[in-house]
Amino acid sequence: MFSEPETDILEGATSVFADQVALEVSATMMSTPEGSHHMHTIYHLIQNNHVWLLQQLDIAPPLTPAGQNPGNTATDSKGAKFQLILTPLAEDTFNPAVEYNRIGNCAFDQEAIASFPFDWPAILTSDLGLSEAAFTNLLFNRHEMQSNAVLDDSEKRMVSVLRSAFDHRM
């Protein structure tokens, strides 16, 4: 009666569609009596395996992980193993003095953030994972694009060019 689909419905889908599918799946899950418990279980599974997930997705931390020397680029995630632990691990109690100096599991280092080697040409020419509709939405929500924005003549010309290029797509 039921069978596995032969293709993944998200294969080649836009991020907007994938977000809608995830939202619908989570809403369906939450509508069941055990839904909240299932969502907490998924959260704990992801939280308990976040180092393994980052390793699988080949995501390097942008800053030095807390407790490591800034010159040492090796991470403890190399030997990370997936663990099927569905309950929360014993966590340290929240200490604001410690959390103040961290971003996630990385040490907050103002110098590292200020001198981060951004590759602006690559960033500006990439699509950043945005659909055209999402980009247009972000663009038209900027202050400069609002009808009551106070702009000088050169800024008005730039806004006019952007409006003529993207206004018809809204």
DSSP file (Angstrom, degrees, kcal/mol; ACC not computed):
  #  RESIDUE AA STRUCTURE BP1 BP2  ACC     N-H-->O    O-->H-N    N-H-->O    O-->H-N    TCO  KAPPA ALPHA  PHI   PSI    X-CA   Y-CA   Z-CA
    1    1 A M              0   0    0      0, 0.0     2,-0.4     0, 0.0     0, 0.0   0.000 360.0 360.0 360.0 -52.8    0.0    0.0    0.0
    2    2 A F        +     0   0    0      0, 0.0     2,-0.3     0, 0.0     0, 0.0  -0.840 360.0 178.6-105.0 144.6    2.7    2.5    1.0
    3    3 A S        -     0   0    0     -2,-0.4     3,-0.0     0, 0.0     0, 0.0  -0.959  35.6 -94.0-140.9 160.1    6.1    2.6   -0.7
    4    4 A E        -     0   0    0     -2,-0.3     2,-0.1     1,-0.1     0, 0.0  -0.509  48.3-110.2 -69.5 136.0    9.3    4.6   -0.5
    5    5 A P        -     0   0    0      0, 0.0    -1,-0.1     0, 0.0     3,-0.0  -0.411  17.5-135.7 -66.2 147.3    9.4    7.4   -3.0
    6    6 A E  S    S+     0   0    0     -2,-0.1     2,-0.3    -3,-0.0    -2,-0.0   0.728  85.8  32.5 -78.2 -21.2   11.9    6.8   -5.8
    7    7 A T  S    S-     0   0    0      4,-0.0     2,-0.5     0, 0.0    -1,-0.0  -0.926  87.5-107.0-132.2 158.9   13.2   10.4   -5.6
    8    8 A D    >   -     0   0    0     -2,-0.3     3,-1.5     1,-0.1    -2,-0.0  -0.737  22.2-145.5 -83.3 126.6   13.7   13.0   -2.9
    9    9 A I  T 3  S+     0   0    0     -2,-0.5    -1,-0.1     1,-0.3     0, 0.0   0.723  99.3  54.6 -68.2 -18.7   11.1   15.7   -3.3
   10   10 A L  T >  S+     0   0    0      2,-0.1     3,-2.1     3,-0.1     2,-0.4   0.512  76.8 118.8 -90.6  -4.9   13.6   18.3   -2.0
   11   11 A E  T <  S-     0   0    0     -3,-1.5     3,-0.1     1,-0.3    -4,-0.0  -0.476  94.0  -2.1 -65.5 118.8   16.2   17.3   -4.6
   12   12 A G  T 3  S+     0   0    0     -2,-0.4    -1,-0.3     1,-0.3     2,-0.1   0.532 102.2 141.0  78.1   6.7   16.8   20.5   -6.7
   13   13 A A    <   -     0   0    0     -3,-2.1    -1,-0.3     1,-0.1    -3,-0.1  -0.418  56.3-105.5 -80.1 156.9   14.2   22.4   -4.7
   14   14 A T     >  -     0   0    0      1,-0.1     4,-2.3    -2,-0.1     5,-0.2  -0.363  28.7-113.4 -73.7 161.2   14.6   26.0   -3.7
   15   15 A S  H  > S+     0   0    0      1,-0.2     4,-2.4     2,-0.2     5,-0.2   0.826 117.3  58.6 -66.1 -29.9   15.4   26.8   -0.1
   16   16 A V  H  > S+     0   0    0      2,-0.2     4,-2.0     1,-0.2    -1,-0.2   0.930 108.5  44.5 -64.1 -44.8   12.0   28.5    0.2
   17   17 A F  H  > S+     0   0    0      2,-0.2     4,-2.4     1,-0.2    -2,-0.2   0.917 112.6  51.5 -65.1 -43.3   10.3   25.3   -0.7
   18   18 A A  H  X S+     0   0    0     -4,-2.3     4,-2.4     1,-0.2    -2,-0.2   0.893 109.3  51.0 -61.4 -39.5   12.5   23.2    1.6
   19   19 A D  H  X S+     0   0    0     -4,-2.4     4,-2.5     2,-0.2    -1,-0.2   0.899 109.6  50.4 -63.3 -40.6   11.7   25.6    4.4
   20   20 A Q  H  X S+     0   0    0     -4,-2.0     4,-2.4     2,-0.2    -2,-0.2   0.900 110.4  49.4 -64.2 -40.8    8.0   25.2    3.7
   21   21 A V  H  X S+     0   0    0     -4,-2.4     4,-2.7     2,-0.2    -2,-0.2   0.935 112.3  47.6 -63.9 -46.1    8.3   21.4    3.7
   22   22 A A  H  X S+     0   0    0     -4,-2.4     4,-2.5     1,-0.2    -2,-0.2   0.898 112.0  50.5 -61.9 -40.6   10.2   21.4    7.0
   23   23 A L  H  X S+     0   0    0     -4,-2.5     4,-2.4     2,-0.2    -1,-0.2   0.906 112.0  47.2 -63.1 -42.3    7.6   23.8    8.5
   24   24 A E  H  X S+     0   0    0     -4,-2.4     4,-2.6     2,-0.2    -2,-0.2   0.905 111.9  49.8 -67.1 -42.0    4.8   21.5    7.4
   25   25 A V  H  X S+     0   0    0     -4,-2.7     4,-2.4     1,-0.2    -2,-0.2   0.930 113.6  45.6 -62.8 -44.5    6.5   18.3    8.8
   26   26 A S  H  X S+     0   0    0     -4,-2.5     4,-2.6     2,-0.2    -2,-0.2   0.889 112.5  50.7 -68.0 -37.1    7.2   20.0   12.1
   27   27 A A  H  X S+     0   0    0     -4,-2.4     4,-1.1     2,-0.2    -2,-0.2   0.906 111.6  48.2 -64.9 -40.6    3.6   21.3   12.3
   28   28 A T  H  < S+     0   0    0     -4,-2.6     3,-0.4     1,-0.2     4,-0.4   0.915 112.8  48.5 -63.7 -42.8    2.3   17.9   11.5
   29   29 A M  H >< S+     0   0    0     -4,-2.4     3,-1.3     1,-0.2    -2,-0.2   0.904 110.0  51.4 -63.8 -41.3    4.5   16.4   14.2
   30   30 A M  H 3< S+     0   0    0     -4,-2.6     6,-0.3     1,-0.2    -1,-0.2   0.709  98.3  67.1 -71.2 -18.4    3.5   19.0   16.8
   31   31 A S  T 3< S+     0   0    0     -4,-1.1    -1,-0.2    -3,-0.4    -2,-0.2   0.611  86.4  85.4 -78.3  -9.8   -0.2   18.3   16.1
   32   32 A T  S X  S-     0   0    0     -3,-1.3     3,-1.5    -4,-0.4     4,-0.4  -0.549  92.1-114.5 -86.1 157.2    0.1   14.8   17.6
   33   33 A P  T 3  S+     0   0    0      0, 0.0     3,-0.3     0, 0.0     4,-0.2   0.834 118.9  41.0 -59.8 -32.3   -0.2   14.2   21.4
   34   34 A E  T 3> S+     0   0    0      1,-0.2     4,-2.3     2,-0.1     5,-0.2   0.338  86.0 106.8 -95.5   7.2    3.5   13.1   21.6
   35   35 A G  H <> S+     0   0    0     -3,-1.5     4,-2.5     1,-0.2     5,-0.2   0.871  75.7  49.9 -57.0 -45.9    4.7   15.8   19.2
   36   36 A S  H  > S+     0   0    0     -4,-0.4     4,-2.2    -3,-0.3    -1,-0.2   0.906 111.9  49.2 -61.9 -41.5    6.4   18.1   21.7
   37   37 A H  H  > S+     0   0    0     -4,-0.2     4,-2.2     2,-0.2    -1,-0.2   0.907 111.0  50.3 -63.7 -41.6    8.3   15.1   23.2
   38   38 A H  H  X S+     0   0    0     -4,-2.3     4,-2.4     2,-0.2    -2,-0.2   0.900 109.9  50.1 -64.3 -40.8    9.4   14.0   19.7
   39   39 A M  H  X S+     0   0    0     -4,-2.5     4,-2.4     1,-0.2    -1,-0.2   0.900 110.5  49.8 -65.3 -39.4   10.6   17.6   18.8
   40   40 A H  H  X S+     0   0    0     -4,-2.2     4,-2.6     2,-0.2    -1,-0.2   0.890 109.7  52.4 -63.9 -38.3   12.6   17.7   22.1
   41   41 A T  H  X S+     0   0    0     -4,-2.2     4,-2.3     2,-0.2    -2,-0.2   0.923 110.3  46.9 -63.4 -44.7   14.1   14.3   21.2
   42   42 A I  H  X S+     0   0    0     -4,-2.4     4,-2.4     2,-0.2     5,-0.2   0.915 111.6  52.1 -63.0 -42.5   15.2   15.5   17.8
   43   43 A Y  H  X S+     0   0    0     -4,-2.4     4,-3.0     1,-0.2    -2,-0.2   0.933 111.3  46.3 -58.8 -46.9   16.6   18.7   19.4
   44   44 A H  H  X S+     0   0    0     -4,-2.6     4,-2.8    42,-0.2    -1,-0.2   0.877 110.3  53.9 -65.8 -37.0   18.6   16.6   21.9
   45   45 A L  H  X S+     0   0    0     -4,-2.3     4,-0.8    41,-0.2    -1,-0.2   0.926 114.1  41.3 -61.9 -44.6   19.9   14.3   19.2
   46   46 A I  H >< S+     0   0    0     -4,-2.4     3,-0.6     2,-0.2    -2,-0.2   0.928 116.1  49.4 -68.3 -44.9   21.2   17.2   17.1
   47   47 A Q  H >< S+     0   0    0     -4,-3.0     3,-1.0     1,-0.2     4,-0.2   0.886 110.7  49.8 -63.1 -40.0   22.6   19.0   20.2
   48   48 A N  H 3< S+     0   0    0     -4,-2.8    -1,-0.2     1,-0.2    -2,-0.2   0.698 120.1  36.9 -72.4 -18.5   24.4   15.9   21.4
   49   49 A N  T <X S+     0   0    0     -4,-0.8     4,-2.7    -3,-0.6    -1,-0.2   0.079  76.9 118.3-120.1  23.0   25.9   15.3   18.0
   50   50 A H  H <> S+     0   0    0     -3,-1.0     4,-2.4     1,-0.2     5,-0.2   0.857  77.5  51.1 -63.6 -34.6   26.6   18.9   16.9
   51   51 A V  H  > S+     0   0    0     -4,-0.2     4,-1.9     2,-0.2    -1,-0.2   0.928 112.3  46.8 -66.8 -43.4   30.4   18.4   16.6
   52   52 A W  H  > S+     0   0    0     29,-0.2     4,-2.6     2,-0.2    -2,-0.2   0.910 112.1  51.0 -63.1 -42.7   29.8   15.3   14.5
   53   53 A L  H  X S+     0   0    0     -4,-2.7     4,-2.3     1,-0.2    -2,-0.2   0.918 109.4  49.6 -62.4 -44.0   27.3   17.1   12.3
   54   54 A L  H  <>S+     0   0    0     -4,-2.4     5,-2.9     1,-0.2     4,-0.3   0.875 111.9  49.6 -62.5 -36.7   29.7   20.0   11.8
   55   55 A Q  H ><5S+     0   0    0     -4,-1.9     3,-0.9     3,-0.2    -2,-0.2   0.914 111.1  48.6 -67.3 -43.0   32.5   17.5   10.8
   56   56 A Q  H 3<5S+     0   0    0     -4,-2.6    -2,-0.2     1,-0.3    -1,-0.2   0.853 113.3  46.7 -65.8 -35.0   30.2   15.7    8.4
   57   57 A L  T 3<5S-     0   0    0     -4,-2.3    -1,-0.3    -5,-0.2    -2,-0.2   0.439 111.0-124.8 -86.1   0.2   29.1   19.0    6.8
   58   58 A D  T < 5 +     0   0    0     -3,-0.9     2,-0.7    -4,-0.3    -3,-0.2   0.907  53.4 158.3  56.5  46.8   32.8   20.0    6.6
   59   59 A I      < -     0   0    0     -5,-2.9    -1,-0.2    -6,-0.1    -2,-0.1  -0.904  26.5-157.6-104.3 113.7   32.1   23.3    8.5
   60   60 A A        -     0   0    0     -2,-0.7    -5,-0.0    -3,-0.1     3,-0.0  -0.667  28.2-105.1 -87.3 143.6   35.2   24.7   10.2
   61   61 A P        -     0   0    0      0, 0.0    -1,-0.1     0, 0.0     0, 0.0  -0.490  20.7-142.3 -67.3 135.2   34.7   27.0   13.1
   62   62 A P  S    S+     0   0    0      0, 0.0     2,-0.3     0, 0.0    -2,-0.0   0.761  85.7  38.4 -70.8 -22.5   35.4   30.6   12.0
   63   63 A L  S    S-     0   0    0     40,-0.1    45,-0.1    53,-0.0     3,-0.0  -0.760 105.0 -81.9-119.9 168.0   37.1   31.3   15.4
   64   64 A T        -     0   0    0     -2,-0.3    43,-2.1    43,-0.2     3,-0.1  -0.554  52.5-112.1 -70.5 126.4   39.3   29.3   17.7
   65   65 A P  B >   -A  106   0A   0      0, 0.0     3,-1.6     0, 0.0    41,-0.3  -0.274  44.8 -88.0 -57.5 146.2   37.2   26.9   19.8
   66   66 A A  T 3  S+     0   0    0     39,-3.0     3,-0.1     1,-0.3    36,-0.0  -0.260 114.2  26.9 -57.9 138.1   37.3   27.7   23.5
   67   67 A G  T 3  S+     0   0    0      1,-0.3     2,-0.3    -3,-0.1    -1,-0.3   0.461  99.9 107.1  88.6   2.2   40.1   26.2   25.4
   68   68 A Q  S <  S-     0   0    0     -3,-1.6    -1,-0.3    -4,-0.1    39,-0.1  -0.827  76.1-107.3-111.9 152.3   42.4   25.9   22.3
   69   69 A N    >   -     0   0    0     -2,-0.3     3,-1.3     1,-0.1    -1,-0.0  -0.541  29.1-123.7 -71.8 141.2   45.5   28.0   21.5
   70   70 A P  T 3  S+     0   0    0      0, 0.0    -1,-0.1     0, 0.0    -2,-0.0   0.808 110.8  52.5 -57.8 -30.5   44.8   30.5   18.6
   71   71 A G  T 3  S+     0   0    0      2,-0.0     2,-0.7    -7,-0.0    -2,-0.0   0.682  90.7  87.8 -78.4 -17.1   47.7   29.0   16.6
   72   72 A N    <   +     0   0    0     -3,-1.3    -1,-0.0     1,-0.2    -4,-0.0  -0.740  48.9 176.4 -88.1 113.1   46.4   25.5   16.9
   73   73 A T        +     0   0    0     -2,-0.7    -1,-0.2    -9,-0.1     2,-0.2   0.548  47.1 106.6 -93.5  -7.7   43.9   24.8   14.0
   74   74 A A        -     0   0    0      2,-0.0     2,-0.3     1,-0.0    -2,-0.0  -0.482  56.7-156.9 -70.8 141.4   43.4   21.1   14.9
   75   75 A T    >   -     0   0    0     -2,-0.2     3,-1.0     1,-0.1    -2,-0.1  -0.802  27.8-122.8-118.5 161.1   40.0   20.5   16.5
   76   76 A D  G >  S+     0   0    0     -2,-0.3     3,-0.7     1,-0.2    -1,-0.1   0.549  99.5  82.9 -75.1  -6.3   38.7   17.8   18.8
   77   77 A S  G >   +     0   0    0      1,-0.2     3,-1.7     2,-0.1    -1,-0.2   0.578  64.2  87.9 -77.1  -7.8   36.0   17.0   16.2
   78   78 A K  G <  S+     0   0    0     -3,-1.0    -1,-0.2     1,-0.3    -2,-0.1   0.884  98.8  33.7 -58.8 -39.0   38.3   14.8   14.1
   79   79 A G  G <  S+     0   0    0     -3,-0.7    -1,-0.3     2,-0.1    -2,-0.1   0.133  86.9 143.4-102.7  21.0   37.4   11.8   16.1
   80   80 A A    <   -     0   0    0     -3,-1.7     2,-0.4   -29,-0.1    -3,-0.1  -0.371  33.1-158.7 -64.9 136.5   33.8   12.7   16.8
   81   81 A K        -     0   0    0     -2,-0.1     2,-0.3     0, 0.0   -29,-0.2  -0.895  21.6-110.8-116.5 145.6   31.4    9.8   16.7
   82   82 A F        -     0   0    0     -2,-0.4     2,-0.5   -30,-0.1   -33,-0.1  -0.594  35.2-163.0 -72.7 132.9   27.6    9.8   16.2
   83   83 A Q        -     0   0    0     -2,-0.3     2,-1.8   -38,-0.2   -35,-0.1  -0.978  20.0-142.9-123.0 128.8   25.9    8.9   19.4
   84   84 A L        +     0   0    0     -2,-0.5     2,-0.6     2,-0.0   -39,-0.1  -0.450  48.5 145.0 -87.3  64.4   22.3    7.8   19.6
   85   85 A I        -     0   0    0     -2,-1.8   -37,-0.2   -40,-0.1    -2,-0.1  -0.923  25.5-178.0-105.5 115.2   21.6    9.6   22.9
   86   86 A L        +     0   0    0     -2,-0.6   -42,-0.2     2,-0.1   -41,-0.2   0.354  59.6  71.4 -98.6   4.7   18.0   11.0   22.8
   87   87 A T  S    S-     0   0    0    -43,-0.2     2,-0.1   -42,-0.1    -2,-0.0  -0.816  95.2 -86.6-116.6 159.2   18.1   12.7   26.2
   88   88 A P        -     0   0    0      0, 0.0     2,-0.1     0, 0.0    -2,-0.1  -0.372  41.4-123.8 -66.2 141.8   20.0   15.9   27.2
   89   89 A L        -     0   0    0    -45,-0.1     2,-0.4     1,-0.1   -42,-0.0  -0.469  42.3 -84.4 -75.9 156.5   23.6   15.4   28.3
   90   90 A A        -     0   0    0     -2,-0.1     2,-0.3     1,-0.0    -1,-0.1  -0.494  56.8-160.2 -63.5 118.7   24.5   16.8   31.7
   91   91 A E        -     0   0    0     -2,-0.4     3,-0.1     1,-0.1     2,-0.1  -0.719  18.9-107.6-103.6 152.9   25.2   20.4   31.1
   92   92 A D        -     0   0    0     -2,-0.3     2,-0.1     1,-0.1     3,-0.1  -0.393  46.9 -96.0 -67.9 154.2   27.1   22.9   33.2
   93   93 A T        -     0   0    0      1,-0.1     2,-0.2    -2,-0.1    -1,-0.1  -0.420  51.2 -88.6 -70.0 151.9   25.1   25.4   34.9
   94   94 A F        -     0   0    0     -2,-0.1    -1,-0.1    -3,-0.1    -3,-0.0  -0.434  44.2-174.5 -66.3 126.3   24.8   28.7   33.1
   95   95 A N    >>  -     0   0    0     -2,-0.2     4,-2.4     1,-0.1     3,-0.9  -0.934  12.5-162.1-124.2 105.5   27.6   31.1   34.1
   96   96 A P  H 3> S+     0   0    0      0, 0.0     4,-2.0     0, 0.0    -1,-0.1   0.826  89.8  58.9 -59.2 -32.8   27.1   34.6   32.5
   97   97 A A  H 34 S+     0   0    0      2,-0.2     4,-0.4     1,-0.2    -2,-0.0   0.859 112.0  40.5 -65.0 -34.8   30.8   35.5   33.1
   98   98 A V  H X4 S+     0   0    0     -3,-0.9     3,-1.1     2,-0.2    -1,-0.2   0.916 115.3  49.8 -77.7 -45.4   31.9   32.5   31.0
   99   99 A E  H >< S+     0   0    0     -4,-2.4     3,-1.6     1,-0.3    -2,-0.2   0.776  99.2  67.8 -66.1 -26.8   29.2   32.9   28.3
  100  100 A Y  T 3< S+     0   0    0     -4,-2.0    -1,-0.3     1,-0.3    -2,-0.2   0.806 102.3  46.7 -61.3 -30.4   30.1   36.6   27.9
  101  101 A N  T <  S+     0   0    0     -3,-1.1     7,-2.9    -4,-0.4     2,-0.3   0.106 105.4  75.1-101.0  20.5   33.4   35.6   26.4
  102  102 A R  E <   -B  107   0A   0     -3,-1.6     2,-0.5     5,-0.3     5,-0.2  -0.950  54.8-158.7-133.3 152.4   32.1   33.0   24.0
  103  103 A I  E >  S-B  106   0A   0      3,-3.0     3,-2.0    -2,-0.3     2,-0.4  -0.927  80.4 -50.2-123.0 102.9   30.3   32.7   20.7
  104  104 A G  T 3  S-     0   0    0     -2,-0.5     0, 0.0     1,-0.3     0, 0.0  -0.561 122.5 -24.3  65.9-125.1   28.9   29.2   20.6
  105  105 A N  T 3  S+     0   0    0     -2,-0.4   -39,-3.0    -3,-0.1     2,-0.3   0.248 122.7  95.0-101.0  13.3   31.8   27.0   21.5
  106  106 A C  E <  S-AB  65 103A   0     -3,-2.0    -3,-3.0   -41,-0.3     2,-0.2  -0.787  81.0-110.0-105.2 147.3   34.4   29.5   20.3
  107  107 A A  E     - B   0 102A   0    -43,-2.1     2,-0.7    -2,-0.3    -5,-0.3  -0.530  34.3-116.0 -71.2 137.2   36.2   32.0   22.4
  108  108 A F        +     0   0    0     -7,-2.9     2,-0.5    -2,-0.2    -1,-0.1  -0.667  40.8 175.2 -76.4 115.9   35.2   35.6   21.6
  109  109 A D     >  -     0   0    0     -2,-0.7     4,-2.1     1,-0.1     5,-0.2  -0.912  19.4-167.1-129.6 102.2   38.3   37.2   20.2
  110  110 A Q  H  > S+     0   0    0     -2,-0.5     4,-2.8     1,-0.2     5,-0.2   0.868  90.7  53.3 -58.3 -38.6   37.8   40.8   19.0
  111  111 A E  H  > S+     0   0    0      1,-0.2     4,-2.2     2,-0.2    -1,-0.2   0.912 108.7  49.0 -63.7 -43.0   41.1   40.8   17.2
  112  112 A A  H  4 S+     0   0    0      1,-0.2    -1,-0.2     2,-0.2    -2,-0.2   0.880 113.7  46.8 -65.1 -37.2   40.2   37.6   15.3
  113  113 A I  H >< S+     0   0    0     -4,-2.1     3,-1.1     1,-0.2    -2,-0.2   0.921 113.3  48.1 -69.7 -43.3   36.9   39.1   14.3
  114  114 A A  H 3< S+     0   0    0     -4,-2.8    -2,-0.2     1,-0.2    -1,-0.2   0.832 118.9  39.3 -67.2 -32.3   38.4   42.4   13.2
  115  115 A S  T 3< S+     0   0    0     -4,-2.2    -1,-0.2    -5,-0.2    -2,-0.2   0.156  79.8 142.1-105.0  19.4   41.1   40.8   11.2
  116  116 A F    <   -     0   0    0     -3,-1.1     2,-1.9     1,-0.1    -3,-0.1  -0.408  58.3-121.3 -62.6 131.1   39.0   37.9    9.7
  117  117 A P        -     0   0    0      0, 0.0     2,-0.2     0, 0.0    -1,-0.1  -0.492  35.4-171.6 -81.0  79.8   40.1   37.4    6.1
  118  118 A F        -     0   0    0     -2,-1.9     2,-1.0     1,-0.1     0, 0.0  -0.473  20.5-144.7 -68.6 138.5   36.9   38.0    4.2
  119  119 A D     >  +     0   0    0      1,-0.2     4,-2.4    -2,-0.2     3,-0.4  -0.727  24.6 178.6-101.3  79.6   37.0   37.2    0.5
  120  120 A W  H  > S+     0   0    0     -2,-1.0     4,-3.1     1,-0.2     5,-0.3   0.855  73.6  54.3 -58.4 -41.7   34.6   40.0   -0.6
  121  121 A P  H  > S+     0   0    0      0, 0.0     4,-1.5     0, 0.0    -1,-0.2   0.922 112.8  44.4 -59.3 -40.2   34.7   39.3   -4.3
  122  122 A A  H  > S+     0   0    0     -3,-0.4     4,-0.9     2,-0.2    -2,-0.2   0.900 115.6  47.9 -69.1 -39.5   33.7   35.7   -3.7
  123  123 A I  H >< S+     0   0    0     -4,-2.4     3,-0.6     1,-0.2    -1,-0.2   0.936 113.2  47.1 -65.8 -45.6   31.0   36.7   -1.2
  124  124 A L  H 3< S+     0   0    0     -4,-3.1    -1,-0.2     1,-0.2    -2,-0.2   0.771 114.8  45.6 -70.8 -25.6   29.6   39.4   -3.4
  125  125 A T  H 3< S+     0   0    0     -4,-1.5    -1,-0.2    -5,-0.3    -2,-0.2   0.558  97.7  87.7 -93.9  -7.5   29.5   37.2   -6.5
  126  126 A S  S << S-     0   0    0     -4,-0.9    -3,-0.0    -3,-0.6    -4,-0.0  -0.450  81.9-126.0 -84.2 164.4   28.0   34.2   -4.8
  127  127 A D    >   -     0   0    0     -2,-0.1     3,-2.3     1,-0.0    -1,-0.1   0.532  28.9-140.6 -88.0  -4.4   24.2   33.8   -4.4
  128  128 A L  T 3   -     0   0    0      1,-0.3     3,-0.1    -5,-0.1    -1,-0.0   0.635  58.1 -74.6  56.5  16.1   24.5   33.4   -0.6
  129  129 A G  T 3  S+     0   0    0      1,-0.3     2,-0.3  -114,-0.0    -1,-0.3   0.623  97.1 137.7  76.0  11.6   21.8   30.7   -0.8
  130  130 A L    <   -     0   0    0     -3,-2.3    -1,-0.3  -115,-0.1     2,-0.1  -0.712  50.5-133.5 -93.4 140.8   19.1   33.3   -1.3
  131  131 A S     >  -     0   0    0     -2,-0.3     4,-2.4    -3,-0.1     5,-0.2  -0.428  31.6-107.1 -77.2 166.2   16.3   32.9   -3.8
  132  132 A E  H  > S+     0   0    0      1,-0.2     4,-2.6     2,-0.2     5,-0.2   0.888 121.9  52.7 -63.3 -37.4   15.6   35.9   -6.0
  133  133 A A  H  > S+     0   0    0      2,-0.2     4,-2.3     1,-0.2    -1,-0.2   0.908 109.7  47.9 -65.1 -41.0   12.4   36.6   -4.0
  134  134 A A  H  > S+     0   0    0      2,-0.2     4,-2.5     1,-0.2    -2,-0.2   0.914 112.6  48.8 -66.3 -42.0   14.3   36.6   -0.7
  135  135 A F  H  X S+     0   0    0     -4,-2.4     4,-2.8     2,-0.2    -2,-0.2   0.933 112.2  48.3 -61.9 -45.9   16.9   38.9   -2.1
  136  136 A T  H  X S+     0   0    0     -4,-2.6     4,-2.7     1,-0.2    -1,-0.2   0.896 110.8  51.7 -62.2 -40.1   14.3   41.3   -3.5
  137  137 A N  H  X S+     0   0    0     -4,-2.3     4,-0.9     2,-0.2    -1,-0.2   0.932 111.9  45.8 -62.3 -46.5   12.5   41.2   -0.2
  138  138 A L  H >< S+     0   0    0     -4,-2.5     3,-0.5     1,-0.2     4,-0.4   0.913 113.1  51.4 -61.1 -42.8   15.7   42.1    1.7
  139  139 A L  H >< S+     0   0    0     -4,-2.8     3,-1.3     1,-0.2     6,-0.3   0.932 110.4  46.4 -61.0 -47.9   16.5   44.8   -0.8
  140  140 A F  H 3< S+     0   0    0     -4,-2.7    -1,-0.2     1,-0.3    -2,-0.2   0.585 106.2  60.1 -77.5  -8.2   13.1   46.5   -0.6
  141  141 A N  T << S+     0   0    0     -4,-0.9    -1,-0.3    -3,-0.5    -2,-0.2   0.481  80.7 110.5 -92.5  -3.6   13.2   46.4    3.2
  142  142 A R  S X  S-     0   0    0     -3,-1.3     3,-0.8    -4,-0.4     4,-0.4  -0.378  79.7-120.0 -66.9 150.6   16.4   48.5    3.4
  143  143 A H  G >  S+     0   0    0      1,-0.2     3,-1.5     2,-0.2     6,-0.1   0.887 111.4  57.9 -58.5 -41.5   16.0   52.0    4.7
  144  144 A E  G 3  S+     0   0    0      1,-0.3    -1,-0.2     5,-0.1     5,-0.1   0.786 102.1  55.5 -62.7 -27.1   17.2   53.6    1.5
  145  145 A M  G <  S+     0   0    0     -3,-0.8    -1,-0.3    -6,-0.3    -2,-0.2   0.527  83.7 105.6 -86.2  -5.6   14.5   51.9   -0.5
  146  146 A Q  S X  S-     0   0    0     -3,-1.5     3,-1.5    -4,-0.4    -5,-0.1  -0.459  77.6-124.8 -75.7 148.8   11.6   53.3    1.6
  147  147 A S  T 3  S+     0   0    0      1,-0.3    -1,-0.1    -2,-0.1    -4,-0.0   0.780 109.0  48.4 -66.1 -27.4    9.6   56.1    0.0
  148  148 A N  T 3  S+     0   0    0     -5,-0.1    -1,-0.3     2,-0.1     2,-0.2   0.216  81.2 130.6 -98.7  15.5   10.2   58.5    2.9
  149  149 A A    <   -     0   0    0     -3,-1.5     2,-0.7    -5,-0.1    -5,-0.1  -0.460  58.6-129.4 -71.5 138.6   14.0   57.9    3.1
  150  150 A V        +     0   0    0     -2,-0.2     2,-0.3     6,-0.0    -1,-0.1  -0.811  43.2 162.4 -90.3 113.2   16.1   61.1    3.3
  151  151 A L        -     0   0    0     -2,-0.7     2,-0.1    -7,-0.0    -7,-0.0  -0.927  36.8-121.1-132.1 152.1   18.7   60.7    0.6
  152  152 A D     >  -     0   0    0     -2,-0.3     4,-2.4     1,-0.1     5,-0.2  -0.372  45.0 -92.9 -83.3 175.3   21.1   63.0   -1.3
  153  153 A D  H  > S+     0   0    0      1,-0.2     4,-1.9     2,-0.2     5,-0.1   0.860 124.4  50.4 -61.3 -39.4   21.0   63.2   -5.1
  154  154 A S  H  > S+     0   0    0      1,-0.2     4,-1.8     2,-0.2    -1,-0.2   0.889 112.3  47.7 -68.4 -36.9   23.6   60.5   -5.8
  155  155 A E  H  > S+     0   0    0      2,-0.2     4,-2.6     1,-0.2    -2,-0.2   0.888 108.8  54.4 -68.6 -38.4   21.9   58.1   -3.4
  156  156 A K  H  X S+     0   0    0     -4,-2.4     4,-2.3     1,-0.2    -2,-0.2   0.890 107.0  51.5 -61.9 -38.9   18.5   58.8   -5.1
  157  157 A R  H  X S+     0   0    0     -4,-1.9     4,-2.1     2,-0.2    -1,-0.2   0.925 110.9  47.7 -63.4 -44.1   20.0   57.9   -8.5
  158  158 A M  H  X S+     0   0    0     -4,-1.8     4,-2.3     1,-0.2    -2,-0.2   0.914 112.5  48.7 -63.5 -42.4   21.4   54.6   -7.1
  159  159 A V  H  X S+     0   0    0     -4,-2.6     4,-3.0     1,-0.2    -1,-0.2   0.887 109.2  53.9 -64.1 -38.6   18.0   53.8   -5.5
  160  160 A S  H  X S+     0   0    0     -4,-2.3     4,-2.4     2,-0.2    -1,-0.2   0.908 108.8  48.4 -62.1 -42.2   16.3   54.6   -8.8
  161  161 A V  H  X S+     0   0    0     -4,-2.1     4,-1.7     2,-0.2    -2,-0.2   0.928 113.3  47.3 -63.7 -45.1   18.5   52.2  -10.7
  162  162 A L  H  X S+     0   0    0     -4,-2.3     4,-2.3     1,-0.2     5,-0.3   0.919 111.9  50.5 -63.0 -43.4   17.8   49.4   -8.1
  163  163 A R  H  X S+     0   0    0     -4,-3.0     4,-3.0     1,-0.2     5,-0.3   0.926 110.3  49.1 -60.4 -44.6   14.1   50.1   -8.2
  164  164 A S  H  < S+     0   0    0     -4,-2.4     4,-0.3     1,-0.2    -1,-0.2   0.830 114.9  45.9 -66.7 -29.5   14.0   49.9  -12.0
  165  165 A A  H  < S+     0   0    0     -4,-1.7    -1,-0.2    -5,-0.2    -2,-0.2   0.833 130.4  18.0 -80.6 -31.9   15.9   46.7  -12.0
  166  166 A F  H >< S+     0   0    0     -4,-2.3     3,-1.2    -5,-0.1     4,-0.4   0.577  99.2  85.9-118.8 -11.6   14.0   44.9   -9.2
  167  167 A D  G >< S+     0   0    0     -4,-3.0     3,-1.1    -5,-0.3    -3,-0.1   0.854  88.1  56.2 -64.5 -35.2   10.6   46.6   -8.8
  168  168 A H  G 3  S+     0   0    0     -5,-0.3    -1,-0.3    -4,-0.3    -2,-0.1   0.655  99.9  62.0 -70.3 -14.6    8.9   44.6  -11.5
  169  169 A R  G <         0   0    0     -3,-1.2    -1,-0.2     1,-0.2    -2,-0.2   0.571 360.0 360.0 -88.8  -9.4    9.8   41.4   -9.8
  170  170 A M    <         0   0    0     -3,-1.1    -1,-0.2    -4,-0.4    -2,-0.1   0.473 360.0 360.0 -77.8 360.0    7.9   42.1   -6.6
